[in-house]
Amino acid sequence: GFWASPRKHENFGSVPAYLDQRKRQLRAEAEAKKALLPDPQCPEGMTRMPDEERLQSLNDLKRRKAEIKAELFKLPLNVNSMRARKHQEALHKALDDVENSIKIFERPVVYIQA
């Protein structure tokens, strides 16, 4: 009959490939435009540090922290001489500086001077 259900082809109900391809293309173009825009949260005169550089710096800092701790553990418990005391204080100060830097580089976004 005239009102019989139409035959459905094998791809009936699925999105055509050319539309999927166009959607991917538009999404890639939008991401490229977004990557070119400056970060709205970036302070003036600063740029965002690339993630791989940030992670490399973080690894270097963690390695330096381990070195300083190892050197501190080698020192005697009772430091008598002025030279040894100054060395111990310098190591503690360096350890504090490295730990503060680690806190900064553990953030997901780090800004550096442009």
DRENVEX-951616 format. One record per residue (C-alpha): residue in one letter; x, y, z; residue number from 1. Coordinates in steps of 0.02 Angstrom, whole numbers, plus 32768, in hexadecimal, padded with zeros to 4 digits. Layout:
BEGIN
<site "A",<X,Y,Z>,NUM>
...
This chain:
BEGIN
<site "G",<8000,8000,8000>,1>
<site "F",<8022,80B4,7FF4>,2>
<site "W",<803E,80CF,80B0>,3>
<site "A",<80AD,8038,80CA>,4>
<site "S",<814A,8059,812F>,5>
<site "P",<81DC,8092,80C4>,6>
<site "R",<8273,8023,80B7>,7>
<site "K",<8304,8058,8123>,8>
<site "H",<83B3,8054,80DF>,9>
<site "E",<8446,800E,8141>,10>
<site "N",<8482,80B8,8181>,11>
<site "F",<83D5,80F4,81B2>,12>
<site "G",<83DA,815F,8250>,13>
<site "S",<8496,817A,8252>,14>
<site "V",<84ED,8221,8235>,15>
<site "P",<853C,822C,8188>,16>
<site "A",<85F9,8223,8182>,17>
<site "Y",<860B,82CE,812F>,18>
<site "L",<85AD,831F,81C1>,19>
<site "D",<861D,82C8,8241>,20>
<site "Q",<86B6,8302,81E1>,21>
<site "R",<8674,83B5,81D8>,22>
<site "K",<864F,83B5,8293>,23>
<site "R",<8701,8379,82B9>,24>
<site "Q",<8748,83FE,8245>,25>
<site "L",<86E3,848A,8299>,26>
<site "R",<8716,844D,8346>,27>
<site "A",<87CF,844B,8314>,28>
<site "E",<87C0,84FB,82CC>,29>
<site "A",<876D,853A,836C>,30>
<site "E",<87F6,84EB,83D8>,31>
<site "A",<887D,8539,836A>,32>
<site "K",<882C,85E5,837C>,33>
<site "K",<881D,85CD,8438>,34>
<site "A",<88D6,859D,8445>,35>
<site "L",<8907,863F,83EE>,36>
<site "L",<88A3,86AC,8467>,37>
<site "P",<8901,86EE,84FE>,38>
<site "D",<88D6,86A1,85A6>,39>
<site "P",<8857,8716,85F9>,40>
<site "Q",<8899,86EC,86A7>,41>
<site "C",<894E,870E,8679>,42>
<site "P",<8997,87A7,86D1>,43>
<site "E",<89DB,882F,865F>,44>
<site "G",<8A90,8816,862B>,45>
<site "M",<8A87,875B,8651>,46>
<site "T",<8A6F,86C1,85E5>,47>
<site "R",<8A33,8613,860F>,48>
<site "M",<8ABE,8595,8627>,49>
<site "P",<8AAB,84FC,85B5>,50>
<site "D",<8A78,845F,8615>,51>
<site "E",<8B0E,83F8,85DE>,52>
<site "E",<8B85,8481,8618>,53>
<site "R",<8B27,8491,86BD>,54>
<site "L",<8B2F,83D6,86DC>,55>
<site "Q",<8BE8,83D1,86AF>,56>
<site "S",<8C0B,845E,872C>,57>
<site "L",<8BA4,8403,87AF>,58>
<site "N",<8C09,8363,8796>,59>
<site "D",<8CAC,83C5,87A2>,60>
<site "L",<8C72,8417,8844>,61>
<site "K",<8C40,8370,8890>,62>
<site "R",<8CE9,8328,8861>,63>
<site "R",<8D40,83BE,88B1>,64>
<site "K",<8CD6,83A9,894F>,65>
<site "A",<8D0E,82F4,895D>,66>
<site "E",<8DC5,8329,8948>,67>
<site "I",<8DB7,83AE,89D0>,68>
<site "K",<8D62,8334,8A47>,69>
<site "A",<8DEA,82B3,8A28>,70>
<site "E",<8E6F,8334,8A4E>,71>
<site "L",<8E13,8368,8AEE>,72>
<site "F",<8E0A,82B4,8B28>,73>
<site "K",<8EC7,82A5,8B15>,74>
<site "L",<8EE4,8333,8B8F>,75>
<site "P",<8F04,8307,8C47>,76>
<site "L",<8E77,8326,8CC3>,77>
<site "N",<8EE2,839A,8D2E>,78>
<site "V",<8F2A,8422,8CC2>,79>
<site "N",<8FB4,8478,8D25>,80>
<site "S",<901D,84DF,8CAE>,81>
<site "M",<8FE0,8583,8C66>,82>
<site "R",<9006,8548,8BB5>,83>
<site "A",<8F9E,84A9,8BCB>,84>
<site "R",<8F0F,850C,8C19>,85>
<site "K",<8F0D,8588,8B87>,86>
<site "H",<8F10,84F6,8B0C>,87>
<site "Q",<8E7D,84A6,8B66>,88>
<site "E",<8E1B,854A,8B66>,89>
<site "A",<8E3E,8562,8AAD>,90>
<site "L",<8DFE,84B3,8A88>,91>
<site "H",<8D5F,84D2,8AEC>,92>
<site "K",<8D43,8576,8A91>,93>
<site "A",<8D5F,8522,89E8>,94>
<site "L",<8CE5,8498,8A19>,95>
<site "D",<8C60,851A,8A47>,96>
<site "D",<8C7A,8575,89A2>,97>
<site "V",<8C6C,84D3,893E>,98>
<site "E",<8BCE,849F,899B>,99>
<site "N",<8B7E,854A,8979>,100>
<site "S",<8BAB,853A,88C1>,101>
<site "I",<8B62,848A,88BC>,102>
<site "K",<8ABD,84CF,88FF>,103>
<site "I",<8AB9,854D,8871>,104>
<site "F",<8AE3,84D0,87E7>,105>
<site "E",<8A63,8450,8827>,106>
<site "R",<89D8,84C8,87F5>,107>
<site "P",<8982,849A,8752>,108>
<site "V",<89AB,8545,8706>,109>
<site "V",<8A4B,85A9,8722>,110>
<site "Y",<8A6A,8657,86DC>,111>
<site "I",<8B1A,8696,86B6>,112>
<site "Q",<8B64,873E,8680>,113>
<site "A",<8B45,875D,85C7>,114>
